[in-house]
Amino acid sequence: MKVGVGLPNTLPGISGEVLVEWARRADAGPFGTLGVLDRLVYDSIEPFAALSAAAAVTSRARLATNIAIGPLRSPAMLAKHALSVDALSDGRFALGVGVGARRDDYEAAGVAHGRRGAVLSEQLAYLRGTLDGSGIGPARAPIELLVGGASGAALTRMARYGDGYAHGGGPPRAFGSAATRARAAWRDLERPGEPKLWGQGYFAFGDPDRGSAYLLDYYAFTGPFAEKIAAGNLTSARAVRDFVRGYEAEGCDELILYPTVASLDDLDRLAEAVS
């Protein structure tokens, strides 16, 4: 299993200087991938913009949206963003997409929340078909495509169009259950091989209270469940190592650990923990 680290693009007040230095240090460390999250109505940096900045100062680590909320963008614009990051990173990009869970993002984008699943299916079909020969570029080899979501429809989408599954986070056992369902959906559509399985978690070492406060705010729309998410914040090297071992045991291929505090010291401590 490879371990990656998230860029702090959804942490309020993040500066371009810190984000770029974060990417530079991560690329020099043990991390396989730099991931980003996506939210529209929040004090955050747009994910494709963040990855473009990271592409300019990295040369080794892969870059991934994990996930981008596909239906907030038109199919053509989603493809243009993805192809551009892939070109800027010399083919190091993986596009993870899902429907997201926040109604306010859809309201701000002027997109019908009730059609989000159907819209994402249309986008995936576009990326896997209509995009070819459309003239939209840069022209590249097919981009690795990950699909997130927990419903049966989401897993069917993943199996029909994707190269792998992006899980939304939680303890290893929750990932393991979702991975079993993802593999079953893959087999149901008679896809050869196995889907690539991506997981995620959160960490904060130096100021865990601040990290928990961020998670409570970021996931406030979930109500009391936000408390459970905040309780899962990894706040020690031992907790990180146990989490990594748990995900590896459940068959995860790529685990991305996202910061809840934009501390470069935390990034260095995470590198030590996973080395």
N, C-alpha and C positions, 0 to 999 in steps of 0.2 A: 504494500500500500504506500502511495505517495502522500506526503503531507504538504499542504499549501497554506498560505496566509492571505487573509483579506486585506485590501486597502481600506483605509479609514474614510471612505468617501461618503458614508452616511452619518458620520459623527458631526454634530452641529459645530459650526465655526471652524472647520478644518481649513487650513491654508494650503495653497498650492505648494509652498516651500516644503511643508511637512509631508504632504502626500508624495511629492517627487522623491524626497530623501527616503521615505519609507520604502518606496518601490526599489530604489537603488540598493539599499541595505538588504532588502529581502532577496533580491536577485543574486547578491553575493553570498547569501546564506544557504541553508539546506532545503529551502522550500521549492516544491515542484511547480507550483502555480500561484499566481496572484489573482484573487477573485474580487468581485464587486457585487454589491447588492443594489437594488433599484427601488426608489420611491419618488413620487412626483411632489406631493404636498408635504414637504419637509425641508429643513435646513440641511441640504445635502448636495453633493456634486453628482451631476448626471453620469451614469456608469460608463458609457462609451467615451465620454470626454476624459474621465479619470483613467481609463485604460489607454487612451491615446497618449496621455502624458507619461504613463508608465512605460509605454512602448519606446518612447524616446530615450529613456535612461536605463533600459534593460536589454539583455541579449540572450539570456539563458532560460529563465522561467517562462512558463506558459501564462497566458492571460485568459480570464474567463468571466463571463457574466453568470452569476450563480444565485439568483437568476435575474434576467431582465423581464419586465412585465410587457410581454409582446403586444397585447391588444391596445396599449396606449400609443402605439406607433402604427402607421400604415405599413403594409407588407413591403412596399418598395423602400420606404425609409428605414425600416428595420434591417433589410438586406444591405442597404448602402452603409449604415453604421457598422454592421458586422464585417462586411468586406473591407471597409476602410481600416478598421483596427487590425484585421488579419494582414493586410498589406503593410501597414506601418510596423507590425511586429515580425514581418517576414515569416508568416505562416504559423505563428505560435498561439493563435486564438481559438477558443472553444465558445460557442454560443449556447448559453443555457437560457431557456425561456419558460415562462409559466403565466398564469392568469393573475397572480397576486391575490390579495385578500382585502384591500382597502377601497371602500366605495368612494372616498373623497378623491383619490387619484383619478378614478374614472369620470367623476363629475367635472374635475378641473380640465381633463383632456377632451371632454365632450363626447365620450364614448359610452355606449349603453352597457351598463354593468351586467344586465341580464343576458347579453349575448357574448360574454367574454369567452366562454368555452368554444362556441362556434367560430368566433373570430380567430382564436388561436389556431384552431384546426385549419382554417383557410390560410393563415400565415404559413403554417408548416407545409401545407401542400404547395404553396407558392415557392417557398425556399427549396423544396425538393423537386420542383418541376418547372413552373412558369418562369422562374428566375433565369434559367438557362435560355440564352438567346434573347433576353430582354434588353441587352445593351447596358444594364446597370453594372457598374464595376466599382473598383478595380477587378479585373478578371483574375480569379484564383482557383486553385483546386478546391473541391468541396470542403466546407468548414465542418468540423466536428459539431454535432448538434445534440444538446442535452435538453430533456423536457422534464419539468417538475410538476408536482401536484400529488394529491393523495387519493382522489376519487378514482373509481373504476374507469371513467371516461378519460381522465388524465393519463392513466397508465396505458390505456389503449392507444391514445395519441402518441405516447412515448414509443410504444412498440411498433406502430405503423410508420412513424417518420424519423424517429431519433436514432442516435448512436448509443445513447445511454440515458440514465435516470438521475435526476438531481433531487435529493431528499431535502426537506425543509428544516432539519435539525431535531435535536432531542437526544435522549440517552441511546447508547448502542442498541439496546433491545428494540427500541422503536424503529431505528434504522433497519435492523434485521428483519422485522416484520414487513416493512415496506419493500425491502429488497426481495423478499420471497414473492410478494405480489407482483413486483416488476418483472421478475424472471418468468412467472407464470403467464403474464400478459404477453411477454416475448414469445414464449412457446406456443401460446394460443394462435398467434399469427404466423407461426412456422418460420420465424426468423432464424437464420443460422447463427451458431455461436451463442454468446451471452451479452446482455447489455452492460455497458460500463456503469459502475455504480459510484455516485458521488454523495458525500455527506458533508455536514457542516456543524460547527460549534462556535462558542464565544469564549473570550478570555480577557482577563484584566489582572495584573499582578500588583502594581504599586498602589493603586487606588480602587480597590474592588467596590467600595460603596458608590463611587462615581460611575463605575461601569454598570452596576445594578440599576442606578437611577436612570441611566440612558436606556437600558432595556425596558424598564417600566414605562418610560415615555414612548419609545419607539413602538412598543406593542400594546399601548394603552387601549387600542381599538378592540383587543381581545377580551377586555374586562379582567376578571380575576385570574384568567390563565396567564396573564403577563407576569404574575408572581412566580409561577412555575418556571417560566422562561428565565427570569432573572436568577432564580435559585440554581439554575444549571450553568451559570457563568463560571468558568474555570479560573481559579484564583491562586493556584500554586503549580509548581513544576510537576509535583506528584499527581495532582488531579489531571493535568494535561496528559501525562504518560499513561495513566489508567484509561482515560478517554480514548486515546489513540489505540491502545491495545484492544479495547473493547470493540471499536469500529473495525479494526483489522480482523478480529475474530469473526465478525459478522459478514466478512467478505467485501468490505468497502475497497474500492480501487483508488479513490482520491478523496481525501478529507481536507476541507478548507476551514481554518480557524480564524474567525473574524474578531478584530479588536473592539472592545467597548470603551476604551480610553485611547486617545491618540498619543500614546507615549512611546517614543523611540526606544526608551529603556525596556519597556515591555516587549517590544519586538525582539530586542537582543536576548532577553531572558527566554522568550519562546524558542528562539533559535537554539539556545543551549538545551532546553528541555527536550526538543525533538531530535537533536543530533545523535 
